[in-house]
C-alpha cells in the first residue's frame, strides 16, 4: 500500500464515523430542547405549590447550557420554596 492509499482509507473511515455520530448528537440535543420546552410549558400553568418548586428545580438542572438562566430559575424556585415553607425545596432536610 502506498501513502496516498492509506491516507484515502483513513479519510473515508473518519467521514463514516462523523456521518454516523452527527445524527446521534443532534438527537440528544433535540431531546434536551424538547424536555426544556415541556418543563417550561408545565410551569406556565402550575400553581404556586411544592410541585411547581420541583418543576422549577428540574428545569434549572436541565438549563446547564445557559448558566445565567439556570441560576435565575434556581433562585426563583428557592424563593418560592421559602415562601411556601417547603424545606425540601430549599435543599434542607
Secondary structure, DSSP 8 states (H G I E B T S, - for coil): --HHHHHHHHHHHHHHHHHHHHHHHHHHHHHHHHHHHHHHHHHHH--SSHHHHHHHHHHHHHTTT-HHHHHHHHHHHHHHHHHHT-HHHHT--
